[in-house]
Amino acid sequence: MEEQGEFGFCPKCGAVMHNGVCQSCGYTKRGAKDISGKRADRKPPRDRRSGSAGKVLACIGIIAGILAIVMILVFVGALAFGNIMTDSVDRSVTDGFDRYYDYYNGGEDYYDGYGSYEPYVPDADDEFYQEITDATSLDCSYQVIWQSESLYPDDPDNGCTYDCVYPVVSGDDTGKYDAVNAGIRDLACKYRDSYQDYYGGVSSYSYVTYMDEDTLSVVVQHSLYDQGTTIPEVRAITFRMDTGEVMPPEEMTTVDEELVRQFRARDSYQNGSVDFVENASDEELLQCLSDPDTRVMFYTPVGLEIGFNYDGGWVTVTIKDTIL
């Protein structure tokens, strides 16, 4: 059945209106009836913005949570790694220190860990002088300060370097000790001009082994770094501080057959017998102790230290009850 309705023209766009509703623009005449079969008072469309904002906040919260978890994991991992590295470094330093000194003490566990080593302080009551070390004094009218000299090649890949440390004597009379300081520097800087003759260069470190108002003994340990080996050498010089003159070894002790006998016996007791000393004849030892190019003599708080340099290194023994 066909339904009849009212027709007219839209006052807004001029199109045909059917039952008060414009068929073109949808204008509805007030009071017109609904012929669509649907409610005229439709619900307004849902505001999508409120839902989108909620989703954004949720995403932000999830991301923040993930970042927090990642940061916690990174922190815990770094802390654990740091503890592992600290333990590794502590062990390597301690073990390396022990092994180093074990080697030089015939395998004996001489030092009980890193940091436990106490510097040797020589004393007149010691049976013998144990190692070359400083014995400076603050009770003298003169004092010593330390001077260093270093030379480095322009090529950073060149490991041939020179390092030298030696004492400089100072006092109220600035010119009084010029001769002493010149003698010390000449001894300490012996290899300054020739250090490049050695593959790895040279280091020279000095020690004040004895110091009182009248006498000053200085010892220099030279290390010549050649390819695959280190050549050790010891030199010493003793001064009369009232005049600044060098004290000759002949005035420090008498070098004769009796000294050779004492030297051999003391070496066996102090050093456990050095092969060179054991294999050398008395005549050869007498020559080593007499030759200015090889002999070494210097004072310490324990007594007179006497010895010589040889191809494999150097050796000294302590002669006690030596009167200065």
Summary of the structure (lengths in Angstrom):
residues: 324
radius of gyration: 47.3
end to end distance: 147.9
largest distance: 153.9
contacts: 798
relative contact order: 0.08
helix: 32%
strand: 26%
